[in-house]
Amino acid sequence: MTTRRRIYLDHAATSPVDPAVSAEMMRHLGADGTFANPSSSHAMGREAARAVERARRVIAARIGADPAGLVFTSGATEANNLAIKGVLAAARPGRRHLVTTRIEHKSVLDAAAAVERYGCDVTYVGCDGSGLVSPDEIERAIRPETSLVSVMHVNNETGMVQPIAAVAEICRAHRVPLHVDAAQSAGKLLLDVRRDGVALCSLTAHKCGGPKGIGALWIRDDVTVVPLLHGGEQQRGLRPGTLPTHQIAGMGKAFELADPAEEGPRLAALRDRLREALERIDGARVNGDPARAAPHILNVAFPGVDGEALRFALREIAVSAGSACMSDNPEASHVLSAMGLTDAAATSSIRFSVGRTTTADEIDAAATRVRDAVERLRRLALGAPAWCSAWRSARLTDDPVFG
Amino acid sequence: MDYSAEVERRFDAPAGAGNVSGEGPGIAAGEAEDKVLNVWVRFEVQADGDTIREARFRVYGCPHTIAAASWIAESLRGAPVSALERLDIDGLKRALNVPKEKLGKLLRIEDAVRACAEQLGAAGTRPRVDG
């Protein structure tokens, strides 16, 4: 069997740790490094605390935030849970209404479902066919008892950049804090919480060259959050537990290196190169509006092929499904479904995401392999009925796959 | 999802894929589909007397479905026509290590192959096998 070169195009899932980040982390692990507990009052502890504060300043600067508002967590999932459960729990009874969207990451949707079970009300706002949330719909969903609006910055499946500034303006007018899940945008897209009027912002390190297991929730000083965990006074009691200096320093280094002004255009060029190549495949269709997408994510539907089969054919290329197509009754991606794609179109969709280590050669090789795989699977299904071979009618005026 | 080496091999090179060439009284075709399970399969067989000379398939589905169609096509070649109605599904499950949640898709393949048997029976190519 021929082993083909592996290509990693799943940076929206996670990215490799940058060598400069791992070197920074190593400085805080061993006996000769800054390993001490940053909460300790002795000199070694204070030295570790200084490393934490350095990282805090760098991370906060990347989002235009006050460093004091940054609470380190185990990642964006915990940050999203802390924001939603913490704000709703702090709200007065009768003011426990959350507005969020149907296209959020599962960590937001599942946290919203949890607060619903605790007796809170949740309104879910949809999106248009290109995956954009309407600020007007957010405004219509806000009630006098709304205590939080939660909208992601960049959708993790389609890369669509949500109109955060416009949503924030509405939230400001209604005196409702806005939480933004910015897990996908760090290092790729500028977000300025002060300028954009964001009240809480979730971050993670591992999607921009940092380590897994560390993230943060930035909380504006006028927002009250009830902690999820108890057991110490670290981080003002909002997230007790010994601060992992090496993780935090690694996140700080990753955010220092992740400069959207420098990295964004390079990633966008790679994504566009891939998009142009994939769009030459008969019937292939980009999910979302490339003109309004983050530079690193591309989601494409390949009608006429089974999504699981296509991903298996491309198993030496690390990509993600827009769906969990692993059962007898494959569940289509909630994001693509919210955009109006049929199950067949949604399950044939693949998310490609580029990152710091991606090269143009890899893009070209990946595009060739995708085209070959799609053509091979379509040949295998020659004669199939329209519901699974509508790519041939995709050029006609009526496109049944995308209804 | 885990895939066995046999699924991987048959997915990469699905022996038996394609159509039976020519036409005549010994040729039959059957199709089955399930939109919910995301599967469509077409089988074509060519019988010579009571023996299946050729079995070919077209398929839209997951890797297990593709591999299963290939395994069945190979197992039918040279088999008696009655094999069309008595597919060795247990042998197939063992050979490919098909997970439980995929078994419904195998039934669609079985339906397509049975449709071939019915067509051959209706055409009087061979005696209908009951049961």
Chai-1 contact restraints between the chains, C-beta under 6 A:
chainA,res_idxA,chainB,res_idxB,connection_type,confidence,min_distance_angstrom,max_distance_angstrom,comment,restraint_id
A,D306,B,N38,contact,1.0,0.0,6.0,A-B,restraint_1
A,D306,B,G61,contact,1.0,0.0,6.0,A-B,restraint_2
A,D306,B,C62,contact,1.0,0.0,6.0,A-B,restraint_3
A,E308,B,C62,contact,1.0,0.0,6.0,A-B,restraint_4
A,A309,B,C62,contact,1.0,0.0,6.0,A-B,restraint_5
A,A309,B,P63,contact,1.0,0.0,6.0,A-B,restraint_6
A,F312,B,P63,contact,1.0,0.0,6.0,A-B,restraint_7
A,M326,B,M1,contact,1.0,0.0,6.0,A-B,restraint_8
A,S327,B,E101,contact,1.0,0.0,6.0,A-B,restraint_9
A,D328,B,L37,contact,1.0,0.0,6.0,A-B,restraint_10
A,D328,B,E101,contact,1.0,0.0,6.0,A-B,restraint_11
A,D328,B,G104,contact,1.0,0.0,6.0,A-B,restraint_12
A,P330,B,N38,contact,1.0,0.0,6.0,A-B,restraint_13
A,L380,B,A17,contact,1.0,0.0,6.0,A-B,restraint_14
A,L380,B,V59,contact,1.0,0.0,6.0,A-B,restraint_15
A,A381,B,Y60,contact,1.0,0.0,6.0,A-B,restraint_16
A,L382,B,R58,contact,1.0,0.0,6.0,A-B,restraint_17
A,G383,B,R42,contact,1.0,0.0,6.0,A-B,restraint_18
A,G383,B,R58,contact,1.0,0.0,6.0,A-B,restraint_19
A,A384,B,W40,contact,1.0,0.0,6.0,A-B,restraint_20
A,A384,B,Y60,contact,1.0,0.0,6.0,A-B,restraint_21
A,W387,B,K35,contact,1.0,0.0,6.0,A-B,restraint_22
A,C388,B,W40,contact,1.0,0.0,6.0,A-B,restraint_23
A,C388,B,Y60,contact,1.0,0.0,6.0,A-B,restraint_24
